[in-house]
Amino acid sequence: MHVHILGICGTFMGGIAVIAKQLGYRVTGSDANVYPPMSTMLQEQGIEIMEGYGPEQLQPAPDLIIVGNAMKRGIPCVEYMLNEGLPYISGPQWLENYVLNTKKVIGVAGTHGKTSTSSMVAWILEYAGLNPSFLIGGVTGNFGISARVTDSPFFVIESDEYDCAFFDKRSKFVHYRPFVQILNNLEYDHADIFENIDAIKKQFHHLVRIIPRKGEIVAPYGDKAIDDVLKMGCWSNLVYTGKEGAELSYRLINTDGSSFEVLDKSGTSLGTVEWESIGIHNVLNALMAIEAAKYVGVAYETAIRGLCDFRMPKRRMELKGVVNDIALYDDFAHHPTAIKTTLDGLRKKVGADKRIIAVFEPRSNTMKMGVNHEQLADSLAIADEIYMYAPDGLKWNTDELADGHKFNVCHDFEAMVKAIKASAQPGNVILVMSNGGFGGIQNRLLTELAEK
C-alpha cells in the first residue's frame, strides 16, 4: 500500500512516516520546508521526500493521502486531491485507526515539555525492557529517531493540542485513546486556532473525558489551568507530582537540576537522578515520567536508574559546538515561559560570571501575531545580551523591545549574524532559540566564529 504524506517534514508527520514505513507501507511525502533534523532522519529511513506541493506529486495516485495540519485550501495538491476524489485522512485519525486501537497508550500533553517528557517515558520503558512503540515531536537522544512501532502493548505519544487538519479542527489528542495521560502544564498558546485559554481548557477536558476509569492522569501540583480542567470532570485515577506531600517530589543536589533526589509522599528518598539535563522544568518533567511509568509496571527505582542514562532530544539544550572557547547551544523554546526556564537552567549550569548571548526568532504563529510579546523582555532578561530576529510579516512592533543596551532587534539576518560574531568573546555562551530552521543560523554562527 502506497501512502503519500503532505507536510512530511513536520515532527509529527515525520513520525507517522517512520511508523508507516516500519509497518510495511510504501511511503513518500512532500513539504515546502525541508531541513534537519527531520529531513535527515527521513532520508536515513529510506523515505522519498519531494519539495513543494504540486499536483504531479499525486500522480499516479497513492492508495491513501495522509494530510498534515499545515495544509490549507488553495494549495495545488490539496485542490487536486479534492477534485479527483482521492482517499485522504488526517495523521491523528490514521494513527487511531491503524495503530493505537491495539495499544495501551501513554500520552503526554501540555504547553511545554511534551517532547522531553514523552522521550523520558519512552526511554524509561525501554530501560525496563518493555520495548515501547512511540511517536514524539522531535528526534530522541536515546533512540536517534522520533518514532517507531514494535510488538509491545505500550505506545508513548506526544499529545499535541493543535488541530488535526483543515477538515478536522479538533485537537490531535482526542484520537489517541490514552490509558495513562500526563497533563504537564497549560498556558495560552496557538493563538491562530484558539481564541483564548478557555478554548484550550475545553479541548483538554475532551481529552480527560476519554481516559478510562482504570487509567491514570498525572498532573502537576498547583497549575491553576490544569486544575480548572480537572474541575470540569475527572473519572480516572488522579495523581499529583512536584511539591512536598505529592505522590513524588524532589530535592535538588545541584541547583541547575543536573542532580536531584526523587522523594515519595512521606519525603523519603527513592533514589538520585544524575543526568545531562538541566533546569527545574526538566526535574518536574522527570517526576511525571517516573509516575506514568510506575502505573504500567516500572518500579520507581528502575525508572530513576534509567533517567541517569537519558539523553535529551535534538534541539533541547543541544550543544552544537564549541569554537574558540565559545559554546553554542540550540533549543526549541519559543513561548516566554519556556524561554525563561531554559535560560534559567543555562545560567545555573554555567554560573553567574559567564556571559550568555541569547538569539531568538519569534517564529510560532502565536509569536508572529504578537500574543505574549509583552512578556518577552522579562523572559529573556537572564541573558547578558539579546538578539531577536524580526523578519517582515510580524503583526506587532518589535522595535519597542530594543533598549539601546542589551536587547537588539534585527531586521536583517546577515547583519545580525555579523553583530553576534563581533560581540561573542572566548568564554561566552550563545543560546539559539526557535521552533523552526532559523535559516540554519546555528551552523552559520559556528562557521563564522571559527574565523574570529
Secondary structure, DSSP 8 states (H G I E B T S, - for coil): -EEEEETTTSHHHHHHHHHHHHTT-EEEEEES---TTHHHHHHHTT-EEEES--GGGGSS--SEEEE-TT--TT-HHHHHHHHTT--EEEHHHHHHHHTGGGSEEEEEE-SS-HHHHHHHHHHHHHHTT---EEE-SS--TTTSSSEE--SSSEEEEEE--SEEETTEEEEGGGGS-EEEEEE-------TTT-SSHHHHHHHHHHHHHTS-TTSEEEEETT-HHHHHHHHT---SEEEEESSTTSSBEEEESSTTSSEEEEE-TTS-EEEEEE-S--SHHHHHHHHHHHHHHHHTT--HHHHHHHHTT----TTSSEEEEEETTEEEEEE---SHHHHHHHHHHHHHHH-TTS-EEEEE---SHHHHHTTTGGGHHHHTTTSSEEEEE--TT-SS-GGGG--SSSEEEES-HHHHHHHHHHH--TT-EEEEE-SS-GGGHHHHHHHHHTT-
